[in-house]
Amino acid sequence: MASSSKRPRPRASDAEATVPDEAASTGGQPAAERPAVDEPVAERPVAVQSAEERAAGPEPVGDQPVPHVRVAVIGSGFGGLGAGVRLRRAGITSFVILERADSVGGTWRDNSYPGCACDVPSHLYSFSFAPNPDWPRSFSGQPDIRAYLEKVTDVFGLRPHLRLNTEVVEARWDVERTHWRIATTAGRWTADAIVSAAGPLADPQIPDLPGLDSFPGEVFHSSRWDHDFDLAGKRVAMVGTGASAAQIIPAIQPEVGKLTVFQRTPAWVLPRRDRTITELEKWLHGRFPFTAKVRRGALFALRELQVDAFVRRPGLLRAVQRLAERHIADGVADPALRARLTPDYRIGCKRILLSNTYYPALAAANTEVVSGGLREVRGSALVGADGSEHEVDAIVFGTGFHVTDMPMGSRVFGVNGTSFAEEWKEGMEALRGSTVHGFPNFFFVIGPNTGLGNSSMILMIESQLNYMIDALKTLDEIGATAMQPSARAQRRWNLELQHRMDRTVWTTGGCRSWYLDKSGKNTVLWPGSTTSFRRATRKVDLTEYELILRQDGRPGLSATTAEAGEVLV
């Protein structure tokens, strides 16, 4: 059987993204802030250390000093690359971006399955500081988004900071030296701060099915697509009917001999208003950048107006649900199949999918939909929850990711030697989705309760980057070494957040989604607008934090905490 955990090498794309000429010439910042390309920051451990670290001296490993940086960024998707750009713009060039794969891109590198595209309009799904006037479609595909991220990496001078094929296996807070000790597959580092931009859609989740290990055919997850396997004429099983499956099914249905779709719960699907961006539009956006800003602003405003229906008045979604019901009727003529594809929960409770081709593909003659999901595997036969058996040559899992139980959680240890996995055994929580008590100078990008159900995650990422930069600047201004949220502030924030969650469609809509953890608590989504999150993360409030100081700049002293932002001297 083919391995379900392999990571195919990402394919290079010939597509190119475009960013403003002024950014291309200066890296988006004064030239003096740009490190020399032939002098990677991490290879200059003394020059990049703070005054306190120079006093302490480098931390040795054997006879070699461990390189020290101000910030270690984990991951090189939108969050990690955005962090790199914002750090350099803030004048912080002592950082590395640790990436376990051999190229940048994050989820847009890993997910290269047939039909992979974004369900957020392209002009909103890009950095505000790096607009791309040359998006080819209103909803662009994976190769174009990945090419955009490669271009951002080059234009903003991030290559010298990248450490590819470098997976973080452990990060541990050193109380004595008040910094992070990081072990990777390519060596060790120390850092004043860590920015975790690994993302929630990074580690695929495959159900533990009886008999799966003995399946003789090909098995892979949608985010680890095996491009060497020829689907033509094969009997293929698609397990799951989520966002990835809704794109994969129409893409492979005309090619395979037989497609068996195991559907545990049907999804609501709306028409996808996708089209080619005309050359005139591209010219206008490139020649007159304000036109692209107007377009982005209109897309942003439309999605902000939708928030109220999701978080406060789910009843307003009835009209949208009628549109989805009409979409099913238009795409599926068979009333029995139509009934199996119609959800029994309110639209919006689970992620709303966008597709014009999903229903016709499910209604095709070579497609069979098995309700209730997959129960077990018997040799080359898959047994549905209804007891039916289906012989297949390959299994594709579109079964999501480890979101509420992220594997990174078992690798990061805070002040008491406690891991995130242990700290979050009753559910993930953070202060403003960014910082966690007991883990000083550890900043999340796309942390707990920062996900969205209707808009662009890039908006949330940029807000969290603002917060992270303000925190680092604040530490410099007040002379503190590190900061962590107080337990009281973190608890107060999350109690209020969960109270607001009680009214949302994700709680009241009558479904069980991947937004919920094992206890039924929504620890993934943000119950508000992106504007309200931007306000909440505009600046660090020191009354919510404890400050950790190294007295007199001397090494070897235990960290001291100050309650409610009181700085000890």
GUBA-567356 format. One record per residue (C-alpha): residue in one letter; x, y, z. Coordinates in Angstrom, 2 decimals, always signed. Layout:
% residues N
  residu        X        Y        Z
       a        X        Y        Z
...
***
This chain:
% residues 569
  residu        X        Y        Z
       m    +0.00    +0.00    +0.00
       a    +1.20    +3.51    -0.74
       s    +2.10    +5.57    +2.28
       s    -0.54    +8.03    +3.42
       s    +2.02   +10.22    +5.18
       k    +4.41   +10.94    +2.35
       r    +5.00   +14.53    +1.25
       p    +5.47   +14.72    -2.54
       r    +8.06   +17.27    -3.63
       p    +6.26   +20.50    -4.59
       r    +6.23   +21.26    -8.27
       a    +7.71   +24.48    -9.52
       s    +5.32   +26.86   -11.19
       d    +6.10   +29.01   -14.17
       a    +3.50   +31.57   -13.15
       e    +4.70   +34.88   -11.72
       a    +3.01   +37.27    -9.36
       t    +3.50   +41.00    -9.62
       v    +4.05   +43.47    -6.80
       p    +4.53   +47.24    -6.96
       d    +7.68   +48.46    -8.71
       e    +8.67   +50.56    -5.71
       a    +8.64   +47.46    -3.52
       a   +10.63   +45.54    -6.11
       s   +13.36   +48.16    -6.08
       t   +13.68   +48.63    -2.33
       g   +12.25   +45.48    -0.79
       g    +9.39   +47.57    +0.60
       q   +11.72   +49.41    +3.01
       p   +14.82   +51.63    +3.09
       a   +17.79   +49.89    +1.49
       a   +19.80   +50.30    +4.69
       e   +17.48   +47.85    +6.43
       r   +18.15   +45.05    +3.96
       p   +20.76   +42.46    +4.97
       a   +23.40   +41.47    +2.47
       v   +22.25   +38.45    +0.50
       d   +25.59   +36.69    +1.00
       e   +25.47   +37.11    +4.78
       p   +22.60   +35.00    +6.17
       v   +21.57   +36.37    +9.53
       a   +21.68   +33.04   +11.35
       e   +25.31   +32.50   +10.45
       r   +26.43   +35.61   +12.38
       p   +25.56   +34.63   +15.98
       v   +27.47   +37.42   +17.72
       a   +26.46   +40.30   +15.47
       v   +22.76   +39.57   +15.76
       q   +22.62   +39.10   +19.54
       s   +21.08   +41.61   +21.88
       a   +23.27   +43.38   +24.45
       e   +22.03   +41.01   +27.14
       e   +22.82   +37.94   +25.05
       r   +26.30   +39.24   +24.28
       a   +26.82   +39.63   +28.03
       a   +25.64   +36.08   +28.56
       g   +27.70   +34.73   +25.68
       p   +26.52   +32.23   +23.08
       e   +24.97   +29.03   +24.34
       p   +27.42   +26.26   +23.43
       v   +26.63   +22.89   +21.90
       g   +29.79   +20.86   +22.19
       d   +32.56   +23.12   +20.93
       q   +30.29   +25.18   +18.68
       p   +28.16   +28.16   +19.73
       v   +24.45   +27.94   +18.96
       p   +23.39   +30.73   +16.59
       h   +21.08   +33.25   +18.24
       v   +18.46   +35.43   +16.56
       r   +15.97   +37.96   +17.79
       v   +13.03   +36.09   +16.22
       a   +12.55   +32.56   +14.89
       v    +9.58   +32.21   +12.56
       i    +8.11   +28.73   +12.06
       g    +6.57   +28.18    +8.63
       s    +6.77   +29.95    +5.29
       g    +3.18   +30.28    +4.16
       f    +1.29   +33.57    +4.17
       g    +1.82   +33.94    +7.93
       g    +5.54   +33.21    +7.99
       l    +6.40   +35.29    +4.92
       g    +4.21   +38.12    +6.17
       a    +6.06   +37.99    +9.49
       g    +9.37   +38.24    +7.69
       v    +8.26   +41.29    +5.72
       r    +6.88   +43.04    +8.81
       l   +10.00   +42.30   +10.86
       r   +12.27   +43.82    +8.25
       r   +10.02   +46.84    +7.87
       a   +10.30   +47.33   +11.63
       g   +14.09   +47.30   +11.34
       i   +14.45   +43.79   +12.79
       t   +16.76   +41.82   +10.50
       s   +17.93   +39.28   +13.08
       f   +15.47   +36.51   +12.26
       v   +15.19   +33.18   +10.48
       i   +12.21   +31.48    +8.85
       l   +12.32   +27.76    +9.62
       e   +10.52   +25.68    +6.99
       r   +10.27   +21.89    +7.07
       a    +9.69   +21.55    +3.31
       d   +12.04   +22.41    +0.45
       s   +10.22   +25.53    -0.71
       v    +7.93   +28.27    +0.57
       g    +4.15   +28.33    +0.24
       g    +2.62   +26.57    +3.21
       t    -0.78   +25.13    +2.46
       w    -0.54   +26.48    -1.11
       r    +2.56   +24.36    -1.61
       d    +1.19   +21.23    +0.02
       n    -2.24   +21.29    -1.61
       s    -1.61   +20.72    -5.30
       y    -4.55   +18.41    -5.96
       p    -6.53   +18.67    -9.23
       g    -8.82   +21.69    -9.20
       c    -7.18   +23.32    -6.16
       a    -8.18   +26.99    -5.93
       c    -9.09   +29.63    -3.36
       d   -12.69   +30.31    -2.36
       v   -11.88   +33.95    -1.49
       p   -11.57   +36.51    -4.31
       s    -7.96   +36.97    -5.39
       h    -7.77   +40.71    -4.84
       l    -8.76   +40.21    -1.21
       y    -6.62   +37.11    -0.74
       s    -3.29   +38.91    -0.92
       f    -1.19   +41.13    +1.30
       s    -2.24   +44.77    +1.53
       f    +1.45   +45.72    +1.18
       a    +1.93   +43.54    -1.93
       p    -1.04   +43.91    -4.27
       n    -0.96   +41.79    -7.40
       p    -2.59   +43.48   -10.43
       d    -2.08   +40.37   -12.58
       w    -4.34   +37.82   -10.92
       p    -5.67   +35.72   -13.84
       r    -9.08   +34.92   -12.36
       s   -11.42   +36.37    -9.78
       f   -10.85   +33.15    -7.76
       s    -7.30   +32.13    -8.57
       g    -5.88   +28.64    -8.59
       q    -3.16   +27.09    -6.47
       p    -0.28   +27.55    -8.96
       d    -0.95   +31.31    -9.17
       i    -1.20   +31.75    -5.39
       r    +1.96   +29.76    -4.83
       a    +3.77   +31.81    -7.48
       y    +2.58   +34.98    -5.71
       l    +4.18   +33.78    -2.46
       e    +7.43   +32.95    -4.25
       k    +7.43   +36.46    -5.72
       v    +6.81   +38.04    -2.31
       t    +9.77   +36.05    -0.96
       d   +12.05   +37.45    -3.65
       v   +10.79   +41.03    -3.80
       f   +10.97   +41.59    -0.06
       g   +14.39   +39.99    +0.34
       l   +13.42   +37.01    +2.47
       r   +15.62   +34.35    +0.86
       p   +18.65   +35.01    +3.13
       h   +16.43   +34.42    +6.17
       l   +14.98   +31.11    +4.93
       r   +16.14   +27.79    +6.31
       l   +14.47   +25.12    +4.16
       n   +14.29   +21.42    +5.03
       t   +14.45   +22.52    +8.66
       e   +11.67   +21.07   +10.78
       v   +11.24   +22.19   +14.37
       v   +11.23   +19.11   +16.58
       e   +11.26   +20.94   +19.92
       a   +11.11   +24.48   +21.29
       r   +11.70   +24.98   +25.02
       w   +11.73   +28.18   +27.09
       d   +14.99   +28.61   +28.99
       v   +14.10   +30.30   +32.27
       e   +17.71   +31.09   +33.22
       r   +18.67   +32.72   +29.93
       t   +15.15   +33.99   +29.19
       h   +15.08   +32.87   +25.60
       w   +13.83   +29.97   +23.49
       r   +15.97   +26.93   +22.75
       i   +14.97   +25.42   +19.42
       a   +15.95   +22.00   +18.11
       t   +15.45   +21.32   +14.40
       t   +16.31   +18.58   +11.95
       a   +19.09   +20.87   +10.68
       g   +20.62   +22.01   +13.96
       r   +19.91   +24.13   +17.03
       w   +19.02   +27.79   +17.53
       t   +18.20   +30.16   +20.32
       a   +15.81   +33.07   +19.91
       d   +14.39   +35.89   +21.98
       a   +10.97   +35.27   +20.46
       i    +9.14   +32.71   +18.33
       v    +6.44   +33.43   +15.79
       s    +4.48   +30.26   +15.05
       a    +3.06   +30.49   +11.54
       a    +2.79   +26.75   +10.99
       g    -0.92   +27.17   +10.30
       p    -3.89   +24.99   +11.27
       l    -4.16   +23.32    +7.84
       a    -0.68   +21.84    +7.85
       d    -0.94   +18.27    +9.16
       p    -3.43   +15.99    +7.39
       q    -5.83   +13.88    +9.37
       i    -6.68   +10.37    +8.18
       p    -9.29    +8.37   +10.11
       d    -8.22    +5.22   +11.91
       l   -10.23    +2.75    +9.84
       p   -10.22    -1.00   +10.45
       g    -8.36    -2.76    +7.63
       l    -6.85    +0.36    +6.03
       d    -3.28    -0.91    +6.50
       s    -4.06    -3.99    +4.40
       f    -5.55    -2.10    +1.44
       p    -3.53    -3.17    -1.65
       g    -4.13    -0.04    -3.71
       e    -2.99    +3.58    -3.60
       v    -3.81    +5.73    -0.57
       f    -3.12    +9.42    -0.08
       h    -4.55   +12.57    +1.51
       s    -5.71   +15.49    -0.62
       s    -2.87   +17.64    +0.74
       r    -0.27   +15.00    -0.18
       w    -1.48   +14.30    -3.71
       d    +0.46   +11.60    -5.57
       h    +0.94   +13.11    -9.03
       d    +2.76    +9.98   -10.20
       f    -0.39    +7.88    -9.85
       d    -2.47    +7.80   -13.03
       l    -6.19    +7.98   -12.20
       a    -7.33    +7.36   -15.77
       g    -9.85    +4.53   -15.88
       k    -9.31    +3.62   -12.22
       r   -11.93    +2.91    -9.58
       v   -11.37    +5.74    -7.11
       a   -12.89    +6.37    -3.69
       m   -13.18    +9.95    -2.43
       v   -13.63    +9.96    +1.35
       g   -15.17   +13.21    +2.54
       t   -17.22   +15.98    +0.97
       g   -15.59   +19.10    +2.38
       a   -13.94   +22.04    +0.63
       s   -11.09   +20.05    -0.94
       a   -13.37   +17.24    -2.10
       a   -15.74   +19.73    -3.72
       q   -12.86   +20.78    -5.98
       i   -11.31   +17.34    -6.49
       i   -14.52   +15.50    -7.43
       p   -15.38   +17.63   -10.51
       a   -11.71   +17.65   -11.57
       i   -11.23   +13.85   -11.57
       q   -14.76   +12.59   -12.34
       p   -14.40   +12.82   -16.15
       e   -11.07   +10.95   -15.98
       v   -11.71    +8.02   -13.65
       g   -13.54    +4.85   -14.55
       k   -15.69    +4.82   -11.41
       l   -15.88    +7.40    -8.62
       t   -17.31    +6.39    -5.24
       v   -17.88    +9.28    -2.88
       f   -18.23    +8.49    +0.82
       q   -20.26   +11.30    +2.33
       r   -20.63   +11.46    +6.08
       t   -22.46   +14.79    +6.14
       p   -23.57   +16.79    +3.06
       a   -22.41   +20.38    +2.68
       w   -24.27   +23.47    +1.54
       v   -22.91   +24.64    -1.81
       l   -23.42   +28.00    -3.52
       p   -22.64   +29.02    -7.12
       r   -19.08   +30.16    -7.73
       r   -18.99   +33.55    -9.46
       d   -15.63   +32.96   -11.07
       r   -14.38   +34.47   -14.31
       t   -11.23   +35.42   -16.16
       i    -9.77   +38.82   -15.25
       t    -9.56   +40.79   -18.49
       e    -6.34   +42.31   -19.81
       l    -7.96   +45.74   -19.49
       e    -8.61   +45.16   -15.78
       k    -5.02   +44.03   -15.25
       w    -3.73   +47.09   -17.08
       l    -5.90   +49.41   -15.03
       h    -4.83   +47.81   -11.74
       g    -1.16   +47.98   -12.72
       r    -1.22   +51.49   -14.19
       f    -3.61   +52.99   -11.64
       p    -3.16   +51.12    -8.33
       f    -6.06   +52.96    -6.69
       t    -8.43   +50.93    -8.90
       a    -7.17   +47.73    -7.31
       k    -7.61   +49.32    -3.88
       v   -11.21   +50.21    -4.75
       r   -11.84   +46.64    -5.88
       r   -10.30   +45.22    -2.72
       g   -12.27   +47.66    -0.60
       a   -15.55   +46.65    -2.21
       l   -14.84   +42.94    -1.69
       f   -13.87   +43.65    +1.91
       a   -17.01   +45.68    +2.63
       l   -19.29   +43.03    +1.15
       r   -17.89   +40.38    +3.45
       e   -17.96   +42.61    +6.50
       l   -21.68   +43.16    +5.87
       q   -22.23   +39.38    +5.95
       v   -20.73   +38.95    +9.41
       d   -23.87   +39.89   +11.35
       a   -25.80   +36.96    +9.87
       f   -23.14   +34.49   +10.98
       v   -22.44   +35.78   +14.48
       r   -25.58   +37.48   +15.76
       r   -28.65   +36.84   +13.59
       p   -28.39   +33.43   +11.87
       g   -32.02   +33.76   +10.81
       l   -30.86   +36.18    +8.14
       l   -29.24   +33.24    +6.35
       r   -32.61   +31.77    +5.30
       a   -32.52   +33.57    +1.96
       v   -29.00   +32.26    +1.31
       q   -30.16   +28.74    +2.15
       r   -32.98   +29.00    -0.39
       l   -30.39   +29.95    -3.01
       a   -28.36   +26.86    -2.07
       e   -31.46   +24.65    -2.32
       r   -32.10   +26.02    -5.80
       h   -28.49   +25.29    -6.70
       i   -28.99   +21.62    -5.75
       a   -32.18   +21.42    -7.81
       d   -30.43   +22.90   -10.83
       g   -27.51   +20.48   -10.62
       v   -29.18   +17.21    -9.59
       a   -32.26   +15.87   -11.38
       d   -32.62   +12.64    -9.37
       p   -34.85   +13.40    -6.36
       a   -33.36   +10.56    -4.28
       l   -29.81   +11.80    -4.80
       r   -30.93   +15.37    -4.25
       a   -32.36   +14.35    -0.87
       r   -29.06   +12.70    +0.13
       l   -27.15   +15.84    -0.82
       t   -29.42   +18.24    +1.09
       p   -28.08   +19.06    +4.59
       d   -30.37   +18.95    +7.62
       y   -28.63   +21.85    +9.37
       r   -28.73   +25.60    +8.84
       i   -26.45   +26.98    +6.16
       g   -23.28   +28.49    +7.61
       c   -23.03   +26.01   +10.50
       k   -20.37   +24.17    +8.50
       r   -18.16   +25.80    +5.91
       i   -20.15   +26.94    +2.86
       l   -18.65   +25.60    -0.37
       l   -18.53   +27.34    -3.74
       s   -18.79   +25.33    -6.95
       n   -20.64   +25.27   -10.26
       t   -19.48   +21.75   -11.15
       y   -19.77   +19.78    -7.90
       y   -23.40   +18.70    -8.22
       p   -23.19   +17.73   -11.91
       a   -20.13   +15.61   -11.10
       l   -21.99   +13.82    -8.29
       a   -24.93   +13.23   -10.62
       a   -22.74   +11.78   -13.39
       a   -23.25    +8.18   -14.51
       n   -19.85    +7.01   -13.25
       t   -20.30    +8.50    -9.76
       e   -21.91    +6.86    -6.74
       v   -22.60    +8.67    -3.48
       v   -22.52    +6.53    -0.32
       s   -24.27    +8.18    +2.60
       g   -23.04    +7.87    +6.17
       g   -19.35    +7.73    +5.34
       l   -16.80    +4.92    +5.33
       r   -16.90    +2.24    +8.03
       e   -14.03    -0.16    +7.27
       v   -11.75    -1.62    +4.61
       r   -11.79    -5.30    +3.62
       g    -8.95    -6.01    +1.25
       s    -9.69    -3.94    -1.85
       a   -13.32    -3.41    -0.83
       l   -14.53    -0.36    +1.09
       v   -17.51    -0.88    +3.36
       g   -19.88    +2.04    +3.82
       a   -21.80    +2.86    +6.97
       d   -24.86    +1.38    +5.26
       g   -23.08    -1.97    +4.84
       s   -22.56    -1.64    +1.08
       e   -19.22    -2.82    -0.39
       h   -17.29    -1.08    -3.15
       e   -14.19    -2.41    -4.93
       v   -11.68    +0.38    -5.58
       d    -8.11    +0.81    -6.83
       a    -7.31    +3.97    -4.91
       i    -8.49    +5.92    -1.86
       v    -8.24    +9.70    -1.64
       f    -8.88   +11.15    +1.81
       g   -10.37   +14.62    +1.96
       t   -10.78   +14.34    +5.71
       g    -9.27   +17.59    +6.90
       f    -6.42   +18.42    +9.25
       h    -5.33   +18.36   +12.87
       v    -6.78   +21.76   +13.76
       t    -7.90   +21.62   +17.39
       d    -5.14   +19.12   +18.26
       m    -2.23   +20.58   +16.30
       p    +0.87   +18.31   +16.37
       m    +3.11   +21.34   +17.03
       g    +1.47   +21.54   +20.45
       s    +3.41   +18.53   +21.72
       r    +6.75   +20.06   +20.67
       v    +6.65   +23.43   +22.44
       f    +7.34   +23.67   +26.20
       g    +6.85   +26.78   +28.33
       v    +8.13   +28.13   +31.63
       n    +7.02   +25.15   +33.71
       g    +8.10   +22.53   +31.17
       t    +4.46   +22.16   +30.16
       s    +3.63   +21.71   +26.47
       f    +0.82   +23.39   +24.58
       a    -0.79   +19.96   +24.23
       e    -0.91   +19.65   +28.04
       e    -1.93   +23.26   +28.56
       w    -4.76   +22.88   +26.08
       k    -6.10   +19.48   +27.13
       e    -9.41   +21.18   +27.94
       g    -9.37   +23.18   +24.70
       m    -7.17   +25.73   +22.94
       e    -7.21   +29.31   +24.10
       a    -4.99   +32.37   +23.81
       l    -5.14   +36.08   +24.53
       r    -6.39   +37.84   +21.39
       g    -5.57   +34.68   +19.45
       s    -1.88   +35.54   +19.70
       t    -0.20   +34.81   +23.05
       v    -0.57   +32.19   +25.78
       h    +0.14   +32.35   +29.52
       g    +3.21   +30.31   +30.39
       f    +4.82   +30.74   +26.96
       p    +6.73   +34.06   +26.99
       n    +7.53   +35.78   +23.71
       f    +5.63   +33.16   +21.75
       f    +3.33   +34.70   +19.13
       f    +0.78   +32.84   +17.06
       v    -0.23   +33.77   +13.53
       i    -3.64   +32.15   +12.99
       g    -3.90   +31.14   +16.62
       p    -6.95   +29.91   +18.55
       n   -10.24   +31.57   +17.55
       t    -8.82   +33.59   +14.67
       g   -10.33   +31.60   +11.79
       l   -13.02   +32.99    +9.50
       g   -16.13   +31.56    +7.94
       n   -16.72   +34.15    +5.26
       s   -13.71   +36.35    +4.49
       s    -9.97   +36.43    +3.80
       m    -7.59   +35.03    +6.39
       i    -4.93   +37.43    +5.13
       l    -6.83   +40.20    +6.93
       m    -6.52   +38.31   +10.21
       i    -2.88   +37.46    +9.57
       e    -1.96   +41.12    +9.04
       s    -3.75   +42.08   +12.26
       q    -1.78   +39.52   +14.25
       l    +1.45   +40.69   +12.65
       n    +0.64   +44.24   +13.78
       y    +0.19   +42.92   +17.31
       m    +3.44   +40.95   +17.23
       i    +5.48   +43.90   +15.97
       d    +3.97   +46.22   +18.59
       a    +4.84   +43.68   +21.31
       l    +8.49   +43.50   +20.22
       k    +8.75   +47.28   +20.00
       t    +7.14   +47.64   +23.43
       l    +9.69   +45.28   +24.96
       d   +12.50   +47.41   +23.53
       e   +10.93   +50.65   +24.72
       i   +10.44   +49.55   +28.33
       g   +13.63   +47.51   +28.60
       a   +11.96   +44.18   +29.32
       t   +13.26   +40.86   +28.00
       a   +10.00   +38.99   +27.51
       m    +6.26   +39.13   +28.06
       q    +3.43   +36.69   +28.60
       p    -0.29   +37.31   +29.13
       s    -1.55   +37.05   +32.68
       a    -3.75   +34.05   +33.36
       r    -6.55   +36.40   +34.40
       a    -6.46   +38.46   +31.22
       q    -6.36   +35.37   +29.04
       r    -9.26   +33.76   +30.88
       r   -11.36   +36.95   +30.76
       w   -10.80   +37.30   +27.01
       n   -11.85   +33.71   +26.33
       l   -14.89   +33.75   +28.59
       e   -16.19   +36.77   +26.71
       l   -15.30   +35.21   +23.37
       q   -17.16   +31.97   +24.13
       h   -20.14   +33.97   +25.40
       r   -20.30   +35.71   +22.03
       m   -19.93   +32.34   +20.31
       d   -23.19   +31.12   +21.86
       r   -25.25   +33.19   +19.40
       t   -23.38   +32.24   +16.24
       v   -24.65   +29.93   +13.51
       w   -21.65   +27.66   +14.22
       t   -23.15   +26.94   +17.65
       t   -26.88   +27.18   +16.96
       g   -26.99   +25.79   +13.41
       g   -27.46   +22.13   +14.37
       c   -24.28   +20.59   +12.97
       r   -21.01   +19.08   +14.17
       s   -18.11   +20.74   +12.34
       w   -14.31   +20.71   +12.43
       y   -14.55   +24.11   +14.11
       l   -15.45   +22.31   +17.35
       d   -13.07   +20.42   +19.62
       k   -13.87   +17.11   +21.29
       s   -15.82   +18.88   +24.05
       g   -17.94   +20.78   +21.54
       k   -16.28   +24.16   +22.08
       n   -15.50   +26.32   +19.06
       t   -11.79   +27.09   +19.42
       v   -11.20   +27.87   +15.75
       l   -13.36   +30.77   +14.55
       w   -13.51   +34.46   +15.39
       p   -17.05   +35.52   +16.42
       g   -16.89   +38.98   +14.88
       s   -15.78   +41.06   +11.93
       t   -12.21   +41.40   +10.70
       t   -12.50   +45.10   +11.56
       s   -13.25   +44.32   +15.19
       f   -10.28   +41.94   +15.31
       r    -8.04   +44.63   +13.82
       r    -9.12   +46.97   +16.61
       a    -8.55   +44.28   +19.24
       t    -4.99   +43.67   +18.07
       r    -4.00   +47.23   +17.16
       k    -1.71   +47.64   +20.18
       v    -0.52   +45.57   +23.11
       d    -2.22   +46.47   +26.40
       l    +0.43   +46.07   +29.11
       t    -2.19   +45.70   +31.82
       e    -2.92   +42.28   +30.28
       y    +0.71   +41.17   +30.50
       e    +3.40   +40.04   +32.89
       l    +6.88   +41.27   +32.04
       i   +10.02   +39.17   +32.42
       l   +13.26   +41.02   +33.14
       r   +16.94   +40.16   +33.21
       q   +18.32   +42.38   +35.96
       d   +21.46   +44.41   +35.22
       g   +21.93   +42.53   +31.97
       r   +23.72   +39.72   +33.84
       p   +23.35   +36.11   +32.72
       g   +22.21   +33.23   +34.86
       l   +19.45   +34.99   +36.81
       s   +16.03   +33.45   +37.12
       a   +13.23   +35.23   +35.31
       t   +11.00   +37.52   +37.33
       t    +7.38   +38.20   +36.50
       a    +5.44   +41.37   +37.11
       e    +1.69   +41.08   +37.56
       a    -0.61   +43.23   +35.44
       g    +2.20   +44.94   +33.57
       e    +4.14   +46.20   +36.58
       v    +7.80   +46.34   +35.59
       l   +10.21   +45.22   +38.30
       v   +13.54   +47.04   +38.52
***
